[in-house]
Amino acid sequence: MIRIRGARCHNLKNIDVDLPHNQISIVTGVSGSGKSSLVFDTLHQEGQRRFLENLSSGTRQLFSQAQPVAVDQILGLPPTICFDQTQRVQSKRSTLATLTELYDLFRLLYAKLGIVHCVNCGRALHQQTPEQIVDLVLALEDRKKVMILAPVVSARKGNHSALLNQVAREGFVRARIDGAVIDITQPHELPEDVPHDIEIVIDRIIVKEGIQSRLKESVDLALKQGGGSCLISHQIESGWSDRYVSTRLACGECNLSFPDPEPVTFSFNSPHGACPTCEGLGIIEPSESESGQICPDCQGARISQYGRSILLNQQSIDQVVQFTSPEIIDWLDQWKAREAQGMSHQYQVIADQIEPSIRKRLGYLTEIGLGYIQLSRPSKTLSGGELQRARLTACLGAGTTGACYILDEPTAG
């Protein structure tokens, strides 16, 4: 029980009130009766003051010092969390997803489990360890002929004589140039005005037992010569079939490499993740105006092209936040069903750490009556009641227990 004795703030006249814990209490009355003085200026202010007194002196300096309220005694008062109708959102960047902190969870999920696609050709890119590359070769059928190649030139004009001479001096004998394997110890003149593809032949082997040690050395050397990438070429009936593998995120077709995704990759509040054209606003604002045209580059997605190229269950993060809470839960169910068999143990552990928190907050949004709103909805367009409930979702999702929640006119809006 919260016991208030002798409350004298503003127009309160030695009011005594008992409020039960773990129940909903409604404070109502005519205008000027002292509702706000009791709830905000007495209960909430004293709850905050007591909480801050338990922090270190260095931390308390970051907050304005609250003065003791005009009251004789308050017993059983837990920390208080207040949702005031006057607390409007001023940021143009704030959305329902950021307000409820769901967007932070989605950024983490996409950074850990999203599949990067080349921004140019759309090809899915996968990082692999040298051990995984060796396993790919060993998984081929027995007696299969294989070449381990290190790509050094991709669709680049020139005769590349200096490069070939350097490769030969390093002890390599063969290279595959434009699809043909040649002896690079002999002089070759390549047309300078034609784009060429050059791969060093690191090793030629036949898949059989006992080659693992040699294969590991060849793969390591190919990755070193190819800057973290190599080609596994195996013989088929019609010729040779190539598979591009890399220990980094790189597209062999477009000769593009990409950094590892991080949560900041999907942040439209950071220059590392925001669309450079609209700077994360999603619109191009004319001067002296609050409205504007949709950004022609990101089409309102707010994030960079690289961030939009990272997909989970065939959807980018900006597409997912266009959904409502029930639609996202369905999307999560589809993703889990699709990945149930193919997800590695490591990825499964990561998913099990993040996904339940997302589902919990989505459930809170639906339960408090905001399940009809898209997560991309700007916070400035929410009504007062919707805004309060969205903030309440963020607090409930944080797992705070034992707090006293104070809502100002919760049914307004």
N, C-alpha and C positions, 0 to 999 in steps of 0.2 A: 504494500500500500504506500502510495506517495501522500505524505501528510504535510499540508501547507498550513502554517499558523501565523496569523497577524500580517497578512499581505497588505502593504500600504502604498504600492506603486501607483502613481498618478491618482486616479479617482477611486481607487480601492480603499475601503475603510475597515482595516483590521479583519480581513476576510479569512475564515478558516475553511479549508477544503480537503477532503479525502478522495484520492483517485486510485482505483484498484489497478494492480499490475496485471499485464497479460489480458487486458480487456479493452474494448473500444469505449471511450468516454467522449460525450458530446458536450461542448460548452456553447450555449446559445443564449440569446437575449437581444433586447432592443439596442439600437445604435447608442453608443455612449455608456453602456452599462458596465464596461470594464472587461469585456471578453479578451481583447488583445493585451490589455495590461496584465491580466492573470496568466494567459497562456504564453505569450511571447516575451513580455518584459519581465516576468517573474520566473515562470517555470523554465522556459527555454534558456534565458540568459544565465540563470543560476546553474543549470545543468551544464552548459558550455564552460562556465567559469570553473566549476569544480573539476571538470575533465582536464582542462588546460593546466590546472594547478598540479596535476600528477605527472606532467611532462617535465623534461629537463629545462633548466633555465635558458640554455641556448636555443632550444626549440620554442619556448614561450616568447622569445624575442621576435619571432616571425609573425606573431599574432598581436592584434591590438589588445591592450589590457582591459578586461571587463571589470567593472566595479561591482561590489556586492549589491544585491538588490535590497529594496526596502521591505524586509520581511523578518519576522521574529525567528522562524525556524522552518526548515524543509527537511523532512526525513524520508529515507527510501527513494531518493531521486537518482535514477540512472542517467547515463549520457543521453543527451537529447539531439534529435535530428529534425530540422524544421524545413517545411516546404511552403514558402510564402508566395502568395499570388503576385506580389510585386517583383519577384525575381524572374524577369523576362530574359530570354536569350538574345544577346546582342551580336554574336558572331554570325557572319554569313555562311561560314563553313560548317556550322553545327547541324547535325541531322539526328533523326531518331536513333540511328545505329550508334553514333558517337555518344549521344546523351546517355544511352543505356549501357555504354561500354561494350556492346555487342561487336562493334566494328573492330575493337582491339583484339577480341578473341578470333574473329575471322582473319585478321591480318596475321595472327600467329599461326592459325591453321593453314593458310595458304603458303606462308613462308616455309613451313615444315613439310607439308604434304602436297603442295601444288606442283603440277607438271609444267615445266617451262617449255614454251613453243617458240620457234624462231619467228621474230617479228617480220621477217621478209617473206618466207615461204610457208610458214605455219607448221613446219615439221616439229614433232615432239622430240625434245632433247633429254637424254638421260646420262647422268654421270655413273661411271663404273670404276671399280677398283681394279688394279692389275690382276688380282686373283680372280675376279669375276670374268675378266677378258680371257684368261687362261681357261677357265671352265667352259666358256663359249666354244673355244676351239676343241677341247676334249669331248664336248657333247656331239661333235660331228661324227658321222658314221666311220667305222674302222676303214683304214687304207685310203681315206680321202686326202687328196693333195691340197696343201694349204700354203699360201704365201703371207708372210707378215710384212706389211709395208708401212713406211713412215712418210706421210704427206709433207712435202716441203714447199711446193708451189701449186697454187690452185687458180686456174683460169687467169694467168698473168702473162702478158706479152713480154718478149725478149728472147735472146738466144741462151741465156742462163749458163753460159760457158764457165764463168767464174764459180758458180755454185757447184756445177758438176765436177769441176776440177778439184774443188775443196772436198767434196764427198769422196772422190776417188783417193785423195791423199789420206783420208781418214781410214782407208782400208776396205771400203765398200766396192763391190765389183759390178753390181747390176742396179738398174733403176727402171721403173716403168714410166715411160714418157708417152702421154696421150694414148694409153692403153696397150702399148707395145713394150715388152721387156727387152732392154738393150744392154750391151756391155759398155760401161762408162769408162773403162780403162782405155778405150779407143776414142779418137777424136770424133765429135759429132757437131754438125752445124744445124741449129734449129732456126726456122724462120722467125725473125724478130717481130714481124707485124701480126703474128698469130698467137692467140692465148694458148698457153700450155698448162698441162697438169703433170707434175713430176712427183713420183713417190720412190723413195729408196727401198730396194728389196733387202730387208733385214735378214730374212731366213726363208728357206723353202723346205717344208717338212711334209711327212706323211703321218697321218693320225694313227697312232698305235700305242701299245703299252710302253712305258718307260721313257716317254718324251717330255714329261712334265717339267723336269728341271731345265732342260734346254729351252722349252717353250717359254718358261717364266723369264729366262734371261733375254730371249728374243723380244718378248713383249715389253720388258722394261727398257731395252735399248730403243725399240721403235717409239715408245712414248717419249723418251728423252729427245730423240732426233725430231719427232713430230710435234714437239711443244705440248705434250699431254694428249695427243691424238694419234691414232694409228688405224690402219685398214686391215681387216681380216678377209682375205680373198681365197675362196675355195673353188675347186674345179667342179663344173657341172657339164651336162651333155652339150650345151650350146656354147661353152666357153668358161668364163669365170664369173663368180658372183661376189660382189664386194659388200662388206658390212663395216660402216664407219663406227668406231667406238672411241670414247674419250673419258679421261679422268676429270674433265672440266665440262662446263656447259658450253658447247660449241656446235655450230652447224657446218658440216663439211661441204654442203652444197653451196651455201652462200658465203662461206669463209668468214663467219661472224662468231664472236664469242661473247658470253654474257656473264655477269657476276652472279654469285649465289644469291637467291632471293632472301630478303630479310623483312621483318615486319615493317620497317620504314619504306620498303619498296612500294607498299600499298597505301602510304599515308599521303593524303592530299593537303596536309598541313605542313609538309616538309618538301623542300626543293628536290630531295632525293626521290620522292615518289609522285609529286604533283605533276600534272600536265604542264609543260613549260609555256604553252600558249596562253592558257587561262589562269595559270598559277594556282590550280586546284579549286577554282570556283565553279567550273563547269559551264560558265557563260563568259562572253566577252562584254564587259561593261563599258558603255559609253561614259565619258566624263560627265559629271553632274547628274548622273541618273542611277537609280537603284536597279533598274531592269536592264536587260541586254539580250543579245542573241546567243544561242547555244554555241559552244565552242566548236569550230569546224574540225578540229583535230581529234579531240576525245569524245565528241558528241554528247557532252554532259557527264561523262564518266568520272571526270576530275583527276584521274591518275594517269601516269605516263603510259606510253605504248608498251613498254616492257612489262609493267604491272598488269596491263590488260591481256598480255600474252600468256600469263600463268593461269592454268585452268585446273579446276577440280570438278569431277563429274561433268565435264564438258561445259562448265560455266566459269566465267571470270568473276572476281570478287565484286566488281561494279554491277554485274548482272544479278548476282545473288541478292544484293541489298535492294534491288527493285521489287523483291518479293515481300509478301506479308509474312507474319510469324507462322501461321499454319502451312503456307506454301514452302517455307524454308525447312520446316520439320519434314515435310514430304520429300524435299530434295535431299535432306540428310539420310532419310530412310533408303532412298534409291541409291545413293552413293555407298552406303554401308552394304547393301545387298549386292551391288556390283563388285565391290572390292573384298567381299567376305573371304573368298578363296585365294585371291592373288596378292593380298597385302602381306608384306614381310612382317616378322615379329617386331622389329624395331619400329616400323611405321604404325603397327597396331597399338603399341604402347603409347606412342605420341597421340594417336587419335583418341585413345581411351582417356587421356589426360585433358584434352581440350573439348571434345564433343559434348560430354555431359554438362559442362558449364554453359555452353551455347544453348543446349536444349532447356536447361533450367531457366535461363533468362527469357527465352522465347515463351516458355510456359507461363512465367509471371506476366509477360506482356499480354498474353491471351486472357489470362484469368482476371486481370484488372480492366479488361475491356478495350485494349488497344490492338487486338489481333487483326483489325481491318486496315491498319495503316502500313504502308510500305516503309521499310527501314531507311530508305533514301530520302524520306520526307524531310524538308528543312525544318529545323526546330522553331524558327520564327513564325512558321505557318500553323503551329499547333495552338489549340485553344488553351486557356489557363488550366482547365481540368486535365486535359491531355498531357500538358507539360508536367503537372504535379505527379501524375501517375507514371510518366516516363522516368522522372527522377526517383520515384519510389522503387521502380523496377531495378535501377542501378544499385540502390542501397540494399534491396532484398537479395540481389544476385551476389553482393559482396560477402554474404554469409554472416553479417553482423547479428549478434544475438544479445538480448537483454536491453536493447535501446528503447527509448521512448520516442515514437514518431509523432510529429505535430504537423497536421495538414490544415492549411488555411482555406476554408470554403472548398472542400474537396469535390463537391458536386457542381461547382461553377464551370461553365463551358462545356 
